[in-house]
Amino acid sequence: MTKRRMIAIGLLAAIALSSAFAANTPCSGKKGGVAGCRNGAFLCQDGTLNASKQVCTDAGEPTAAVRQTVALVAAPPATQTRGQSAAAPDGGLPRTAATFAKAKKLVYERVYFDHPRTLYCGCAYDAARQVALDTCGLQELAGNKRAARIEAEHVFPAAQFGNFRTCWREPARFAQCRKADGNTLSGRACCLRVDPLFVAAHNDLQNLYPEDGYLNGRRSDYNWGMVTGGTTYGTCDMRFDGSIRRVQPPVAVRGEIARTMFYMRDTYGFRLSRQDRQLYTAWNNQHPPDDWEIERNRRIKEIQGVGNAYVEAYRRL
């Protein structure tokens, strides 16, 4: 065999091996990589399931809620409840609001209508959604316009679950996210336009809480955790450490935060680190649901058709 022929055979073998490797790599190419697991299969960033025979295993594998096609929230049926997306089949995604504006309206008018208190510091607010800072020890924020208003807070930050999606990282790849003037929508705006799974998670009432606008802004997309020192405001023991992008919530709400984080992981397949899982397990075990958390979950289940199992069937983990 000539040297030239041996080189040619070697190149062909390398190409074949490379193609085989690509074919066996879950969610490769235009699928954008692996977003998570769905019943043992790989869930790709473009919302499809990979055809690979490999088994996907992950501690945060989504439940039956994500095993339905993500398109189920795309087209509302004729019988939908006003302000909600399409009803999910049994075991499907929650019937979340089609827009964030409608989700907020449901939070204020259907869930918290007789419980006008913020999550973190327990501030009271009125029908105009103006915060009474003296009811929660935040008088030092008086005069701050954002502190005086109520906003809807994502306990599991949208940036954290959005950052793993192609529409968030590369909005220019989507024709629907490119403007006529050549500019591109932000990652959040793009995902709200093209990604039904992101829309459902973003507008899920289980993850939305009324909060003082200033604290909502200070929390940003920081991780939950324990903070030594940090910045506090008034008598509310919520600690912020921007140097490590971490926030320590008040003791009274740690269990509720933990159960919300676990719900979002299980429902949408979002990943939590081992450290986060250990922390939330401890918080869940130390702080069981109180009467309001149970009632809140009941009201949300009436609206969305799916409750938080960590509240409904509470147990130590």
KETI-99453 format. One record per residue (C-alpha): residue in three letters; x, y, z. Coordinates in steps of 0.05 Angstrom, whole numbers. Each point is the difference from the previous one (the first is absolute). Last residue first. Layout:
// KETI-99453
{"ALA" {X Y Z}}
...
// end
This chain:
// KETI-99453
{"LEU" {-729 318 1051}}
{"ARG" {-48 15 57}}
{"ARG" {-70 -6 -25}}
{"TYR" {-53 46 -29}}
{"ALA" {-52 -32 -45}}
{"GLU" {-35 63 -25}}
{"VAL" {60 46 13}}
{"TYR" {56 -39 -33}}
{"ALA" {-52 -24 -51}}
{"ASN" {-8 71 -25}}
{"GLY" {-67 4 -35}}
{"VAL" {-22 -9 -72}}
{"GLY" {-65 22 -33}}
{"GLN" {25 71 -10}}
{"ILE" {-56 40 32}}
{"GLU" {-28 -48 52}}
{"LYS" {72 -23 14}}
{"ILE" {19 72 13}}
{"ARG" {-54 7 52}}
{"ARG" {19 -65 36}}
{"ASN" {74 20 -1}}
{"ARG" {-16 66 34}}
{"GLU" {-43 -36 52}}
{"ILE" {58 -47 18}}
{"GLU" {49 58 3}}
{"TRP" {-49 38 43}}
{"ASP" {-10 -56 50}}
{"ASP" {75 -11 11}}
{"PRO" {43 -46 -42}}
{"PRO" {56 -36 38}}
{"HIS" {65 38 19}}
{"GLN" {59 -42 23}}
{"ASN" {-9 -57 -50}}
{"ASN" {-11 46 -60}}
{"TRP" {59 44 20}}
{"ALA" {45 -61 6}}
{"THR" {-22 -28 -67}}
{"TYR" {9 69 -31}}
{"LEU" {72 3 23}}
{"GLN" {17 -71 -23}}
{"ARG" {-33 12 -67}}
{"ASP" {38 65 -9}}
{"GLN" {67 -33 15}}
{"ARG" {-15 -56 -49}}
{"SER" {-14 52 -52}}
{"LEU" {-71 11 -24}}
{"ARG" {-22 -13 -71}}
{"PHE" {-64 21 -33}}
{"GLY" {-43 -57 -25}}
{"TYR" {-64 41 -6}}
{"THR" {-45 -30 53}}
{"ASP" {52 -34 44}}
{"ARG" {49 58 3}}
{"MET" {-55 52 7}}
{"TYR" {-32 -38 57}}
{"PHE" {67 -10 35}}
{"MET" {13 75 -2}}
{"THR" {-70 15 26}}
{"ARG" {9 -50 57}}
{"ALA" {66 33 20}}
{"ILE" {-30 70 -1}}
{"GLU" {-58 -22 44}}
{"GLY" {48 -32 49}}
{"ARG" {45 62 3}}
{"VAL" {-58 48 12}}
{"ALA" {1 8 76}}
{"VAL" {76 -1 5}}
{"PRO" {9 64 -40}}
{"PRO" {34 -10 -67}}
{"GLN" {76 -3 -10}}
{"VAL" {20 29 -67}}
{"ARG" {60 -17 -42}}
{"ARG" {37 33 -57}}
{"ILE" {69 -14 31}}
{"SER" {22 73 4}}
{"GLY" {-72 23 -2}}
{"ASP" {-14 -26 70}}
{"PHE" {-72 13 20}}
{"ARG" {-31 -19 67}}
{"MET" {-74 -3 16}}
{"ASP" {-12 11 75}}
{"CYS" {-52 55 -7}}
{"THR" {12 50 56}}
{"GLY" {21 56 -46}}
{"TYR" {38 -22 -62}}
{"THR" {56 -51 1}}
{"THR" {67 -4 -36}}
{"GLY" {47 -59 9}}
{"GLY" {25 -30 65}}
{"THR" {11 -74 -12}}
{"VAL" {-48 -22 -53}}
{"MET" {-36 -67 -7}}
{"GLY" {-30 -18 -67}}
{"TRP" {-48 19 -55}}
{"ASN" {32 18 -67}}
{"TYR" {-2 71 -27}}
{"ASP" {-45 16 -60}}
{"SER" {-17 71 24}}
{"ARG" {-9 -2 76}}
{"ARG" {12 75 3}}
{"GLY" {-54 11 -53}}
{"ASN" {-52 -41 37}}
{"LEU" {20 34 65}}
{"TYR" {-14 68 -32}}
{"GLY" {-65 -23 -31}}
{"ASP" {-30 -27 64}}
{"GLU" {-25 -69 -17}}
{"PRO" {-62 -36 -22}}
{"TYR" {19 -72 -17}}
{"LEU" {6 -38 -65}}
{"ASN" {31 -70 -5}}
{"GLN" {-64 -39 14}}
{"LEU" {-36 48 -46}}
{"ASP" {36 -27 -61}}
{"ASN" {11 57 -50}}
{"HIS" {74 -10 -13}}
{"ALA" {-7 -76 2}}
{"ALA" {-56 -2 -52}}
{"VAL" {35 51 -44}}
{"PHE" {66 -37 4}}
{"LEU" {-35 -65 -22}}
{"PRO" {-34 37 -57}}
{"ASP" {65 28 -28}}
{"VAL" {-7 48 -59}}
{"ARG" {-27 67 25}}
{"LEU" {13 -3 74}}
{"CYS" {69 -29 -17}}
{"CYS" {15 61 -43}}
{"ALA" {-22 50 52}}
{"ARG" {43 -34 53}}
{"GLY" {61 -3 -46}}
{"SER" {-7 72 -20}}
{"LEU" {-29 14 -69}}
{"THR" {48 11 -58}}
{"ASN" {15 62 -40}}
{"GLY" {0 1 -76}}
{"ASP" {-52 56 -7}}
{"ALA" {-53 -51 -19}}
{"LYS" {10 -36 66}}
{"ARG" {30 -69 8}}
{"CYS" {-33 -44 53}}
{"GLN" {-50 -35 -45}}
{"ALA" {57 -18 -47}}
{"PHE" {34 -38 56}}
{"ARG" {75 -9 0}}
{"ALA" {8 73 23}}
{"PRO" {-29 -20 68}}
{"GLU" {64 -39 17}}
{"ARG" {6 -9 75}}
{"TRP" {-73 9 19}}
{"CYS" {-30 -35 -61}}
{"THR" {52 -55 7}}
{"ARG" {-23 -18 70}}
{"PHE" {46 -11 59}}
{"ASN" {-1 74 20}}
{"GLY" {-75 -2 5}}
{"PHE" {-1 -43 63}}
{"GLN" {45 46 39}}
{"ALA" {-23 64 -33}}
{"ALA" {-72 -15 18}}
{"PRO" {20 -2 73}}
{"PHE" {-30 -57 42}}
{"VAL" {-35 45 51}}
{"HIS" {-27 42 -58}}
{"GLU" {-26 64 32}}
{"ALA" {-64 36 -21}}
{"GLU" {7 74 18}}
{"ILE" {-32 42 54}}
{"ARG" {15 74 5}}
{"ALA" {30 46 53}}
{"ALA" {70 -29 -3}}
{"ARG" {3 19 -73}}
{"LYS" {-14 72 15}}
{"ASN" {52 6 55}}
{"GLY" {-26 54 47}}
{"ALA" {-7 -47 59}}
{"LEU" {54 -54 -4}}
{"GLU" {21 12 72}}
{"GLN" {-71 -17 21}}
{"LEU" {13 -73 -17}}
{"GLY" {-22 -31 66}}
{"CYS" {-56 -42 -29}}
{"THR" {-64 39 12}}
{"ASP" {35 68 -4}}
{"LEU" {15 -12 -74}}
{"ALA" {-74 2 -18}}
{"VAL" {8 -22 -72}}
{"GLN" {-44 29 -55}}
{"ARG" {-37 -52 -41}}
{"ALA" {-59 46 -14}}
{"ALA" {-43 -47 41}}
{"ASP" {48 8 59}}
{"TYR" {65 -33 20}}
{"ALA" {24 -34 64}}
{"CYS" {74 -19 6}}
{"GLY" {14 -72 21}}
{"CYS" {75 5 -8}}
{"TYR" {15 -51 -54}}
{"LEU" {-68 -20 -27}}
{"THR" {-39 65 -4}}
{"ARG" {-68 5 33}}
{"PRO" {-68 16 -29}}
{"HIS" {-36 -64 21}}
{"ASP" {-73 10 -20}}
{"PHE" {11 9 -75}}
{"TYR" {65 -39 2}}
{"VAL" {-18 -58 -47}}
{"ARG" {-54 23 -48}}
{"GLU" {9 76 -6}}
{"TYR" {74 12 14}}
{"VAL" {30 -63 -27}}
{"LEU" {-50 -6 -57}}
{"LYS" {15 71 -23}}
{"LYS" {74 -16 3}}
{"ALA" {-10 -60 -46}}
{"LYS" {-42 42 -48}}
{"ALA" {57 50 -7}}
{"PHE" {50 -57 -7}}
{"THR" {-37 -26 -60}}
{"ALA" {-34 -66 -20}}
{"ALA" {-16 -16 73}}
{"THR" {19 -70 23}}
{"ARG" {-43 -61 -8}}
{"PRO" {51 -46 33}}
{"LEU" {40 -47 -45}}
{"GLY" {-27 -69 -14}}
{"GLY" {-16 -60 44}}
{"ASP" {-71 -2 -26}}
{"PRO" {-4 45 -62}}
{"ALA" {19 73 8}}
{"ALA" {-51 55 -8}}
{"ALA" {24 53 -49}}
{"SER" {25 66 27}}
{"GLN" {-38 40 51}}
{"GLY" {-26 71 1}}
{"ARG" {-73 -18 -7}}
{"THR" {-11 -74 16}}
{"GLN" {8 -42 -63}}
{"THR" {-61 -29 -33}}
{"ALA" {18 19 -72}}
{"PRO" {68 -32 8}}
{"PRO" {63 42 9}}
{"ALA" {56 -15 -51}}
{"ALA" {72 -1 24}}
{"VAL" {-6 -32 68}}
{"LEU" {-3 -72 -26}}
{"ALA" {60 14 -45}}
{"VAL" {47 -22 55}}
{"THR" {-18 -72 -17}}
{"GLN" {-19 -40 61}}
{"ARG" {55 -33 40}}
{"VAL" {13 65 37}}
{"ALA" {-56 -6 50}}
{"ALA" {12 -75 6}}
{"THR" {59 17 46}}
{"PRO" {63 35 -19}}
{"GLU" {68 -30 15}}
{"GLY" {36 41 53}}
{"ALA" {46 -54 24}}
{"ASP" {19 -14 -72}}
{"THR" {2 -62 -43}}
{"CYS" {-5 -1 -75}}
{"VAL" {2 -69 -32}}
{"GLN" {36 -8 -66}}
{"LYS" {-43 -24 -58}}
{"SER" {6 68 -32}}
{"ALA" {-63 27 -34}}
{"ASN" {3 66 38}}
{"LEU" {-65 30 25}}
{"THR" {-18 69 -26}}
{"GLY" {-6 66 37}}
{"ASP" {55 36 -39}}
{"GLN" {47 -6 60}}
{"CYS" {-4 -76 -4}}
{"LEU" {-34 -47 50}}
{"PHE" {40 -64 3}}
{"ALA" {-40 -63 15}}
{"GLY" {-5 -36 67}}
{"ASN" {-69 26 17}}
{"ARG" {18 70 -23}}
{"CYS" {70 23 16}}
{"GLY" {29 70 -6}}
{"ALA" {18 56 -47}}
{"VAL" {51 -39 -42}}
{"GLY" {33 35 -58}}
{"GLY" {-24 51 -51}}
{"LYS" {-43 -45 -44}}
{"LYS" {35 32 -60}}
{"GLY" {61 -44 10}}
{"SER" {0 -52 56}}
{"CYS" {-60 -18 43}}
{"PRO" {31 -65 25}}
{"THR" {68 -19 -28}}
{"ASN" {-6 -67 -34}}
{"ALA" {-7 28 -70}}
{"ALA" {58 47 14}}
{"PHE" {44 -58 22}}
{"ALA" {-21 -41 -61}}
{"SER" {17 58 -46}}
{"SER" {68 8 33}}
{"LEU" {14 -75 -5}}
{"ALA" {-19 0 -74}}
{"ILE" {44 61 -13}}
{"ALA" {58 -33 36}}
{"ALA" {-9 -65 -38}}
{"LEU" {-2 38 -66}}
{"LEU" {64 36 19}}
{"GLY" {35 -64 18}}
{"ILE" {-21 -33 -65}}
{"ALA" {29 59 -39}}
{"ILE" {65 -3 40}}
{"MET" {7 -74 -15}}
{"ARG" {-13 12 -73}}
{"ARG" {55 53 -4}}
{"LYS" {49 -46 36}}
{"THR" {-12 -55 -51}}
{"MET" {-29 -67 20}}
// end
